[in-house]
């Protein structure tokens, strides 16, 4: 079986603390219709459907401008901060 390595790309992301909805809304300003907040929580419409963003999740802007949530443990294993 062949092995593959994920290509190194730089993404933009904001971590949802549970109290910074406005930061997420500002981050997603170009896709504001994809973001909503109601009594169930913060939701993002992604290419795979609507996902709830839990506190500590990261909201990522993908390489094609799409947005999606990422659990903190997966984010930590996959990404490192770029200076």
N, C-alpha and C positions, 0 to 999 in steps of 0.2 A: 504494500500500500504506500502511496506517495504521501509526503508530508508537506504542509503549506504554512507559511507565516503570514500573519495579518500585516498588510502594508502600513507603514507609519504615516498617519495622517494627523493633522491638527484639527481639533474640533473646539467649539465653544460650548460651555455648559454653565449652569447655575444650579446650586444645591437649594432645594426647598426645605426651609427650616420649620415650616408649619405656620410661620407668621409673616413671610415675605412674599405674599401673593403678588403685590405690586411689582416686585423685582422680576418675577417670572413673567408677568404681563408685559413689562417693559422689554425684557429679553426677547419675547415672542411678538413684538409689535408688528412685524411684517406678516404675521399669521395669527392675528388676534382672534379671528373667528374660530380658530382651532382650540382655544383655551376657554374653559368655563369653570365656575365655582358655584356650588350649591350645597345643600345640607349633607350630601354624600361626600363632598370634598372637592379637590381640584382635579379637573379632568382635561386630558389632551386628546384631540382627535389625531390619530396617527394613520399611517398607510395600512395598518393591520386592524384598525378599529379604535374605539375610545378606551383609554387607559386612565386609571386613577393614579394620581401622583401622591404618594405618602410622604410624610415628613422624613427628611434625610435622603430621599431620592434625588437624583440629579436629573435635570432636564437638559437634553443634548440637542444641539442643532447639527444634523448630519451633513454629509458632503453635498447633498443635493438640496439643502435648505429645509429638509423635513425635521420635525421635532419628535422626540420620544423620551419617555422616562427610563431611567436606569437605576437599579438598586445599588446602594452604596458599596457593597462588597464586590460586585461585578465591576463597578466603576474603578475602584481602587486596584483591582487586578488587571484592568485593561488600559488605563490611562495614567499618565504622569504629567505634572504641571510643566508647562513650557515657559521659559523666560523670554 
